[in-house]
Amino acid sequence: MDQVSSLITQPIVQFDFLGMSGILLTIIVWLIKQLLNVVKRNSEVITMNTSIISEQNKALNENQKAIWQLHDKVSELCVKVDNRPCMLKK
């Protein structure tokens, strides 16, 4: 009886193992595809963010240059005003 049940159950167990292996392989391949899609979208976002940061850096540098130019002009005006005699003191 033991040999008969072994002959019957052995192919079933082998096919179950084969089927489960196929299902697991399919799931792994699907997960890898999903991961690759996420990595691709992530690199697109990183590229966009890098370009935006570069644009913001350029704008910041231009604003800083304009502020320094304004600072220089105001400093020149202060020097000119300090060199003139004050009319209100009289």
BARO-37745 format. One record per atom (N, C-alpha, C): residue in three letters; atom name; x, y, z. Coordinates in steps of 0.05 Angstrom, whole numbers, plus 5000, padded with zeros to 4 digits. Example, Ala and Ser with C-alpha at 12.3 -4.5 7.8 and 13.67 -1.06 7.14 Angstrom:
@type:Ala | atom:N | u:5264 | v:4886 | w:5156 $
@type:Ala | atom:CA | u:5246 | v:4910 | w:5156 $
@type:Ala | atom:C | u:5264 | v:4934 | w:5156 $
@type:Ser | atom:N | u:5257 | v:4955 | w:5142 $
@type:Ser | atom:CA | u:5273 | v:4979 | w:5143 $
@type:Ser | atom:C | u:5258 | v:5001 | w:5157 $
! end
This chain:
@type:Met | atom:N | u:5016 | v:4976 | w:5000 $
@type:Met | atom:CA | u:5000 | v:5000 | w:5000 $
@type:Met | atom:C | u:5017 | v:5025 | w:5000 $
@type:Asp | atom:N | u:5040 | v:5023 | w:5014 $
@type:Asp | atom:CA | u:5057 | v:5046 | w:5016 $
@type:Asp | atom:C | u:5069 | v:5053 | w:4989 $
@type:Gln | atom:N | u:5076 | v:5033 | w:4973 $
@type:Gln | atom:CA | u:5088 | v:5038 | w:4947 $
@type:Gln | atom:C | u:5067 | v:5049 | w:4928 $
@type:Val | atom:N | u:5042 | v:5040 | w:4930 $
@type:Val | atom:CA | u:5021 | v:5050 | w:4912 $
@type:Val | atom:C | u:5015 | v:5079 | w:4918 $
@type:Ser | atom:N | u:5013 | v:5086 | w:4944 $
@type:Ser | atom:CA | u:5007 | v:5114 | w:4950 $
@type:Ser | atom:C | u:5031 | v:5132 | w:4943 $
@type:Ser | atom:N | u:5055 | v:5121 | w:4945 $
@type:Ser | atom:CA | u:5079 | v:5136 | w:4937 $
@type:Ser | atom:C | u:5079 | v:5140 | w:4907 $
@type:Leu | atom:N | u:5072 | v:5121 | w:4892 $
@type:Leu | atom:CA | u:5070 | v:5124 | w:4862 $
@type:Leu | atom:C | u:5049 | v:5144 | w:4854 $
@type:Ile | atom:N | u:5028 | v:5146 | w:4869 $
@type:Ile | atom:CA | u:5007 | v:5165 | w:4863 $
@type:Ile | atom:C | u:5014 | v:5193 | w:4872 $
@type:Thr | atom:N | u:5024 | v:5196 | w:4896 $
@type:Thr | atom:CA | u:5029 | v:5222 | w:4907 $
@type:Thr | atom:C | u:5055 | v:5235 | w:4896 $
@type:Gln | atom:N | u:5074 | v:5219 | w:4888 $
@type:Gln | atom:CA | u:5100 | v:5230 | w:4879 $
@type:Gln | atom:C | u:5096 | v:5248 | w:4855 $
@type:Pro | atom:N | u:5082 | v:5240 | w:4834 $
@type:Pro | atom:CA | u:5079 | v:5258 | w:4811 $
@type:Pro | atom:C | u:5062 | v:5283 | w:4818 $
@type:Ile | atom:N | u:5043 | v:5280 | w:4836 $
@type:Ile | atom:CA | u:5027 | v:5303 | w:4844 $
@type:Ile | atom:C | u:5044 | v:5323 | w:4859 $
@type:Val | atom:N | u:5061 | v:5313 | w:4877 $
@type:Val | atom:CA | u:5078 | v:5331 | w:4891 $
@type:Val | atom:C | u:5098 | v:5345 | w:4872 $
@type:Gln | atom:N | u:5109 | v:5330 | w:4853 $
@type:Gln | atom:CA | u:5128 | v:5342 | w:4834 $
@type:Gln | atom:C | u:5114 | v:5363 | w:4817 $
@type:Phe | atom:N | u:5090 | v:5357 | w:4807 $
@type:Phe | atom:CA | u:5076 | v:5377 | w:4791 $
@type:Phe | atom:C | u:5068 | v:5401 | w:4808 $
@type:Asp | atom:N | u:5060 | v:5397 | w:4833 $
@type:Asp | atom:CA | u:5054 | v:5419 | w:4850 $
@type:Asp | atom:C | u:5079 | v:5437 | w:4854 $
@type:Phe | atom:N | u:5101 | v:5424 | w:4859 $
@type:Phe | atom:CA | u:5126 | v:5439 | w:4862 $
@type:Phe | atom:C | u:5133 | v:5455 | w:4837 $
@type:Leu | atom:N | u:5130 | v:5442 | w:4813 $
@type:Leu | atom:CA | u:5135 | v:5455 | w:4788 $
@type:Leu | atom:C | u:5116 | v:5478 | w:4784 $
@type:Gly | atom:N | u:5091 | v:5474 | w:4790 $
@type:Gly | atom:CA | u:5071 | v:5496 | w:4786 $
@type:Gly | atom:C | u:5077 | v:5519 | w:4805 $
@type:Met | atom:N | u:5083 | v:5513 | w:4830 $
@type:Met | atom:CA | u:5089 | v:5534 | w:4849 $
@type:Met | atom:C | u:5115 | v:5549 | w:4841 $
@type:Ser | atom:N | u:5134 | v:5535 | w:4831 $
@type:Ser | atom:CA | u:5159 | v:5548 | w:4821 $
@type:Ser | atom:C | u:5153 | v:5567 | w:4798 $
@type:Gly | atom:N | u:5136 | v:5557 | w:4779 $
@type:Gly | atom:CA | u:5128 | v:5574 | w:4757 $
@type:Gly | atom:C | u:5113 | v:5599 | w:4766 $
@type:Ile | atom:N | u:5095 | v:5596 | w:4785 $
@type:Ile | atom:CA | u:5080 | v:5619 | w:4795 $
@type:Ile | atom:C | u:5099 | v:5639 | w:4809 $
@type:Leu | atom:N | u:5117 | v:5629 | w:4825 $
@type:Leu | atom:CA | u:5136 | v:5646 | w:4839 $
@type:Leu | atom:C | u:5155 | v:5660 | w:4819 $
@type:Leu | atom:N | u:5163 | v:5646 | w:4798 $
@type:Leu | atom:CA | u:5180 | v:5658 | w:4778 $
@type:Leu | atom:C | u:5165 | v:5681 | w:4763 $
@type:Thr | atom:N | u:5140 | v:5675 | w:4757 $
@type:Thr | atom:CA | u:5124 | v:5696 | w:4744 $
@type:Thr | atom:C | u:5121 | v:5721 | w:4762 $
@type:Ile | atom:N | u:5116 | v:5716 | w:4788 $
@type:Ile | atom:CA | u:5114 | v:5739 | w:4807 $
@type:Ile | atom:C | u:5140 | v:5754 | w:4809 $
@type:Ile | atom:N | u:5162 | v:5740 | w:4809 $
@type:Ile | atom:CA | u:5188 | v:5754 | w:4811 $
@type:Ile | atom:C | u:5193 | v:5770 | w:4786 $
@type:Val | atom:N | u:5187 | v:5759 | w:4762 $
@type:Val | atom:CA | u:5191 | v:5774 | w:4738 $
@type:Val | atom:C | u:5173 | v:5799 | w:4737 $
@type:Trp | atom:N | u:5148 | v:5797 | w:4746 $
@type:Trp | atom:CA | u:5130 | v:5819 | w:4747 $
@type:Trp | atom:C | u:5140 | v:5841 | w:4766 $
@type:Leu | atom:N | u:5150 | v:5832 | w:4790 $
@type:Leu | atom:CA | u:5160 | v:5851 | w:4809 $
@type:Leu | atom:C | u:5185 | v:5866 | w:4798 $
@type:Ile | atom:N | u:5202 | v:5852 | w:4784 $
@type:Ile | atom:CA | u:5226 | v:5865 | w:4772 $
@type:Ile | atom:C | u:5217 | v:5885 | w:4752 $
@type:Lys | atom:N | u:5197 | v:5879 | w:4735 $
@type:Lys | atom:CA | u:5187 | v:5899 | w:4716 $
@type:Lys | atom:C | u:5176 | v:5923 | w:4730 $
@type:Gln | atom:N | u:5161 | v:5919 | w:4751 $
@type:Gln | atom:CA | u:5150 | v:5942 | w:4766 $
@type:Gln | atom:C | u:5173 | v:5958 | w:4778 $
@type:Leu | atom:N | u:5193 | v:5945 | w:4789 $
@type:Leu | atom:CA | u:5216 | v:5959 | w:4800 $
@type:Leu | atom:C | u:5231 | v:5976 | w:4779 $
@type:Leu | atom:N | u:5234 | v:5964 | w:4755 $
@type:Leu | atom:CA | u:5248 | v:5979 | w:4734 $
@type:Leu | atom:C | u:5231 | v:6003 | w:4725 $
@type:Asn | atom:N | u:5205 | v:6001 | w:4725 $
@type:Asn | atom:CA | u:5188 | v:6024 | w:4719 $
@type:Asn | atom:C | u:5191 | v:6046 | w:4740 $
@type:Val | atom:N | u:5192 | v:6038 | w:4765 $
@type:Val | atom:CA | u:5195 | v:6058 | w:4786 $
@type:Val | atom:C | u:5222 | v:6071 | w:4784 $
@type:Val | atom:N | u:5243 | v:6056 | w:4779 $
@type:Val | atom:CA | u:5270 | v:6068 | w:4776 $
@type:Val | atom:C | u:5271 | v:6087 | w:4752 $
@type:Lys | atom:N | u:5258 | v:6080 | w:4730 $
@type:Lys | atom:CA | u:5257 | v:6098 | w:4707 $
@type:Lys | atom:C | u:5243 | v:6124 | w:4714 $
@type:Arg | atom:N | u:5219 | v:6122 | w:4727 $
@type:Arg | atom:CA | u:5205 | v:6146 | w:4734 $
@type:Arg | atom:C | u:5221 | v:6163 | w:4755 $
@type:Asn | atom:N | u:5234 | v:6149 | w:4772 $
@type:Asn | atom:CA | u:5251 | v:6163 | w:4793 $
@type:Asn | atom:C | u:5273 | v:6178 | w:4780 $
@type:Ser | atom:N | u:5286 | v:6167 | w:4760 $
@type:Ser | atom:CA | u:5308 | v:6181 | w:4747 $
@type:Ser | atom:C | u:5298 | v:6204 | w:4730 $
@type:Glu | atom:N | u:5273 | v:6202 | w:4719 $
@type:Glu | atom:CA | u:5261 | v:6225 | w:4705 $
@type:Glu | atom:C | u:5256 | v:6248 | w:4725 $
@type:Val | atom:N | u:5246 | v:6241 | w:4748 $
@type:Val | atom:CA | u:5241 | v:6262 | w:4769 $
@type:Val | atom:C | u:5267 | v:6275 | w:4778 $
@type:Ile | atom:N | u:5288 | v:6259 | w:4782 $
@type:Ile | atom:CA | u:5314 | v:6269 | w:4790 $
@type:Ile | atom:C | u:5324 | v:6288 | w:4768 $
@type:Thr | atom:N | u:5321 | v:6281 | w:4743 $
@type:Thr | atom:CA | u:5331 | v:6298 | w:4721 $
@type:Thr | atom:C | u:5316 | v:6325 | w:4721 $
@type:Met | atom:N | u:5289 | v:6323 | w:4724 $
@type:Met | atom:CA | u:5273 | v:6348 | w:4724 $
@type:Met | atom:C | u:5281 | v:6365 | w:4748 $
@type:Asn | atom:N | u:5284 | v:6353 | w:4772 $
@type:Asn | atom:CA | u:5291 | v:6369 | w:4795 $
@type:Asn | atom:C | u:5319 | v:6381 | w:4792 $
@type:Thr | atom:N | u:5337 | v:6367 | w:4780 $
@type:Thr | atom:CA | u:5364 | v:6378 | w:4776 $
@type:Thr | atom:C | u:5363 | v:6403 | w:4757 $
@type:Ser | atom:N | u:5347 | v:6401 | w:4736 $
@type:Ser | atom:CA | u:5345 | v:6424 | w:4718 $
@type:Ser | atom:C | u:5331 | v:6447 | w:4732 $
@type:Ile | atom:N | u:5311 | v:6442 | w:4748 $
@type:Ile | atom:CA | u:5297 | v:6464 | w:4762 $
@type:Ile | atom:C | u:5316 | v:6477 | w:4782 $
@type:Ile | atom:N | u:5332 | v:6461 | w:4796 $
@type:Ile | atom:CA | u:5351 | v:6472 | w:4815 $
@type:Ile | atom:C | u:5372 | v:6488 | w:4801 $
@type:Ser | atom:N | u:5381 | v:6480 | w:4778 $
@type:Ser | atom:CA | u:5400 | v:6495 | w:4762 $
@type:Ser | atom:C | u:5388 | v:6522 | w:4754 $
@type:Glu | atom:N | u:5363 | v:6522 | w:4745 $
@type:Glu | atom:CA | u:5350 | v:6547 | w:4738 $
@type:Glu | atom:C | u:5347 | v:6566 | w:4762 $
@type:Gln | atom:N | u:5339 | v:6554 | w:4785 $
@type:Gln | atom:CA | u:5337 | v:6570 | w:4809 $
@type:Gln | atom:C | u:5364 | v:6582 | w:4818 $
@type:Asn | atom:N | u:5385 | v:6566 | w:4814 $
@type:Asn | atom:CA | u:5411 | v:6576 | w:4821 $
@type:Asn | atom:C | u:5420 | v:6599 | w:4803 $
@type:Lys | atom:N | u:5413 | v:6597 | w:4777 $
@type:Lys | atom:CA | u:5420 | v:6620 | w:4759 $
@type:Lys | atom:C | u:5404 | v:6645 | w:4767 $
@type:Ala | atom:N | u:5378 | v:6641 | w:4773 $
@type:Ala | atom:CA | u:5362 | v:6664 | w:4781 $
@type:Ala | atom:C | u:5372 | v:6676 | w:4807 $
@type:Leu | atom:N | u:5380 | v:6660 | w:4826 $
@type:Leu | atom:CA | u:5391 | v:6669 | w:4851 $
@type:Leu | atom:C | u:5417 | v:6685 | w:4846 $
@type:Asn | atom:N | u:5434 | v:6675 | w:4829 $
@type:Asn | atom:CA | u:5459 | v:6689 | w:4823 $
@type:Asn | atom:C | u:5453 | v:6716 | w:4810 $
@type:Glu | atom:N | u:5434 | v:6717 | w:4792 $
@type:Glu | atom:CA | u:5427 | v:6743 | w:4779 $
@type:Glu | atom:C | u:5415 | v:6762 | w:4800 $
@type:Asn | atom:N | u:5398 | v:6752 | w:4818 $
@type:Asn | atom:CA | u:5387 | v:6770 | w:4839 $
@type:Asn | atom:C | u:5409 | v:6780 | w:4857 $
@type:Gln | atom:N | u:5428 | v:6763 | w:4863 $
@type:Gln | atom:CA | u:5450 | v:6771 | w:4881 $
@type:Gln | atom:C | u:5467 | v:6792 | w:4868 $
@type:Lys | atom:N | u:5472 | v:6789 | w:4842 $
@type:Lys | atom:CA | u:5487 | v:6809 | w:4827 $
@type:Lys | atom:C | u:5472 | v:6836 | w:4827 $
@type:Ala | atom:N | u:5446 | v:6835 | w:4823 $
@type:Ala | atom:CA | u:5430 | v:6859 | w:4823 $
@type:Ala | atom:C | u:5430 | v:6872 | w:4850 $
@type:Ile | atom:N | u:5429 | v:6857 | w:4871 $
@type:Ile | atom:CA | u:5430 | v:6868 | w:4898 $
@type:Ile | atom:C | u:5457 | v:6881 | w:4904 $
@type:Trp | atom:N | u:5478 | v:6868 | w:4895 $
@type:Trp | atom:CA | u:5505 | v:6880 | w:4899 $
@type:Trp | atom:C | u:5508 | v:6906 | w:4883 $
@type:Gln | atom:N | u:5497 | v:6906 | w:4859 $
@type:Gln | atom:CA | u:5497 | v:6931 | w:4843 $
@type:Gln | atom:C | u:5482 | v:6953 | w:4857 $
@type:Leu | atom:N | u:5459 | v:6946 | w:4867 $
@type:Leu | atom:CA | u:5443 | v:6966 | w:4882 $
@type:Leu | atom:C | u:5457 | v:6975 | w:4907 $
@type:His | atom:N | u:5470 | v:6956 | w:4920 $
@type:His | atom:CA | u:5486 | v:6963 | w:4944 $
@type:His | atom:C | u:5508 | v:6983 | w:4937 $
@type:Asp | atom:N | u:5522 | v:6978 | w:4915 $
@type:Asp | atom:CA | u:5543 | v:6996 | w:4906 $
@type:Asp | atom:C | u:5532 | v:7024 | w:4900 $
@type:Lys | atom:N | u:5509 | v:7025 | w:4886 $
@type:Lys | atom:CA | u:5498 | v:7051 | w:4879 $
@type:Lys | atom:C | u:5489 | v:7066 | w:4904 $
@type:Val | atom:N | u:5477 | v:7052 | w:4923 $
@type:Val | atom:CA | u:5469 | v:7065 | w:4948 $
@type:Val | atom:C | u:5494 | v:7074 | w:4964 $
@type:Ser | atom:N | u:5515 | v:7058 | w:4964 $
@type:Ser | atom:CA | u:5539 | v:7066 | w:4977 $
@type:Ser | atom:C | u:5551 | v:7091 | w:4965 $
@type:Glu | atom:N | u:5551 | v:7092 | w:4938 $
@type:Glu | atom:CA | u:5561 | v:7116 | w:4924 $
@type:Glu | atom:C | u:5544 | v:7141 | w:4931 $
@type:Leu | atom:N | u:5518 | v:7137 | w:4932 $
@type:Leu | atom:CA | u:5501 | v:7160 | w:4940 $
@type:Leu | atom:C | u:5506 | v:7169 | w:4968 $
@type:Cys | atom:N | u:5511 | v:7150 | w:4986 $
@type:Cys | atom:CA | u:5516 | v:7158 | w:5014 $
@type:Cys | atom:C | u:5543 | v:7173 | w:5016 $
@type:Val | atom:N | u:5562 | v:7164 | w:5001 $
@type:Val | atom:CA | u:5588 | v:7178 | w:5001 $
@type:Val | atom:C | u:5585 | v:7206 | w:4990 $
@type:Lys | atom:N | u:5569 | v:7210 | w:4969 $
@type:Lys | atom:CA | u:5565 | v:7236 | w:4957 $
@type:Lys | atom:C | u:5549 | v:7254 | w:4976 $
@type:Val | atom:N | u:5530 | v:7243 | w:4990 $
@type:Val | atom:CA | u:5514 | v:7258 | w:5009 $
@type:Val | atom:C | u:5531 | v:7266 | w:5033 $
@type:Asp | atom:N | u:5548 | v:7248 | w:5042 $
@type:Asp | atom:CA | u:5565 | v:7255 | w:5065 $
@type:Asp | atom:C | u:5585 | v:7276 | w:5059 $
@type:Asn | atom:N | u:5594 | v:7278 | w:5034 $
@type:Asn | atom:CA | u:5614 | v:7298 | w:5027 $
@type:Asn | atom:C | u:5601 | v:7326 | w:5023 $
@type:Arg | atom:N | u:5576 | v:7328 | w:5020 $
@type:Arg | atom:CA | u:5563 | v:7354 | w:5016 $
@type:Arg | atom:C | u:5557 | v:7366 | w:5044 $
@type:Pro | atom:N | u:5559 | v:7392 | w:5045 $
@type:Pro | atom:CA | u:5552 | v:7404 | w:5071 $
@type:Pro | atom:C | u:5521 | v:7404 | w:5075 $
@type:Cys | atom:N | u:5513 | v:7401 | w:5100 $
@type:Cys | atom:CA | u:5485 | v:7400 | w:5106 $
@type:Cys | atom:C | u:5474 | v:7428 | w:5108 $
@type:Met | atom:N | u:5453 | v:7433 | w:5093 $
@type:Met | atom:CA | u:5440 | v:7460 | w:5092 $
@type:Met | atom:C | u:5422 | v:7464 | w:5116 $
@type:Leu | atom:N | u:5414 | v:7443 | w:5129 $
@type:Leu | atom:CA | u:5394 | v:7445 | w:5151 $
@type:Leu | atom:C | u:5408 | v:7455 | w:5176 $
@type:Lys | atom:N | u:5433 | v:7453 | w:5179 $
@type:Lys | atom:CA | u:5447 | v:7461 | w:5203 $
@type:Lys | atom:C | u:5448 | v:7491 | w:5206 $
@type:Lys | atom:N | u:5445 | v:7505 | w:5185 $
@type:Lys | atom:CA | u:5446 | v:7534 | w:5186 $
@type:Lys | atom:C | u:5421 | v:7544 | w:5197 $
! end
